[in-house]
Amino acid sequence: MVTSGKIRLITADSERLRVALQSQMQLLAQQITDDDGIIGHIKAVYQVATTDMLSITLDHVTTKYASEQTVDINLVTIAFFVDQKSVSTLVSNALEAVKTA
């Protein structure tokens, strides 16, 4: 069965979120195997975007750098011999934990 979830966050520290996501993926895998499930695949797509502004007056270009980044996370779990509702809850909890990290 395939279960997925996604979130979008604004942060000044995207690396902290990446570390939290890695930790939550490990916990998710452990929870599935603890419930006697078999993991087919757990995958996260982690995209970081920064928006900077460039402007020019006459001949001098000024750049203003954003202090924050937008992070999009898509988390997909393929697992067997586990309840889909249970895995959906685990995926939601994992993403919520990343959000509050």
BELVEN-V441299 format. One record per residue. RES is the residue in one small letter. PHI is phi in radians with two decimals (none if undefined). PSI is psi in whole degrees, 0 to 359 (999 if undefined). Layout:
# BELVEN-V441299
RES,PHI,PSI + RES,PHI,PSI
This chain:
# BELVEN-V441299
m,none,144 + v,-1.87,131 + t,-2.29,138 + s,-2.50,165 + g,-2.77,160 + k,-2.58,152 + i,-2.50,158 + r,-2.21,130 + l,-2.25,152 + i,-1.96,127 + t,-2.62,157 + a,-1.66,353 + d,-2.38,80 + s,-1.19,333 + e,-1.15,324 + r,-1.06,320 + l,-1.19,323 + r,-1.09,316 + v,-1.12,318 + a,-1.11,320 + l,-1.12,316 + q,-1.03,316 + s,-1.10,317 + q,-1.19,327 + m,-1.15,319 + q,-1.12,317 + l,-1.12,318 + l,-1.05,315 + a,-1.07,317 + q,-1.12,318 + q,-1.13,321 + i,-1.15,315 + t,-1.21,328 + d,-1.12,332 + d,-1.57,18 + d,1.13,23 + g,-1.51,164 + i,-2.01,130 + i,-1.53,121 + g,-1.46,319 + h,-3.03,139 + i,-2.24,122 + k,-2.40,140 + a,-2.20,135 + v,-1.80,123 + y,-2.13,109 + q,-2.02,132 + v,-2.06,130 + a,-2.22,136 + t,-2.09,136 + t,-1.97,118 + d,-1.96,154 + m,-2.02,129 + l,-2.00,138 + s,-2.50,158 + i,-2.37,139 + t,-2.24,118 + l,1.08,258 + d,-2.18,7 + h,-1.96,122 + v,-1.61,129 + t,-1.92,138 + t,-2.08,129 + k,-1.91,122 + y,-1.65,135 + a,-1.20,141 + s,-1.49,349 + e,-2.24,160 + q,-2.17,153 + t,-1.70,129 + v,-2.08,123 + d,-1.88,129 + i,-2.17,127 + n,-2.04,123 + l,-2.06,125 + v,-2.17,134 + t,-2.19,128 + i,-1.96,118 + a,-2.46,151 + f,-2.14,151 + f,1.13,32 + v,-2.37,156 + d,-1.27,129 + q,-1.08,321 + k,-1.10,320 + s,-1.12,315 + v,-1.17,322 + s,-1.04,319 + t,-1.13,318 + l,-1.09,318 + v,-1.12,315 + s,-1.06,317 + n,-1.12,320 + a,-1.09,314 + l,-1.17,323 + e,-1.12,321 + a,-1.15,323 + v,-1.13,318 + k,-1.07,324 + t,-1.66,3 + a,-1.19,999
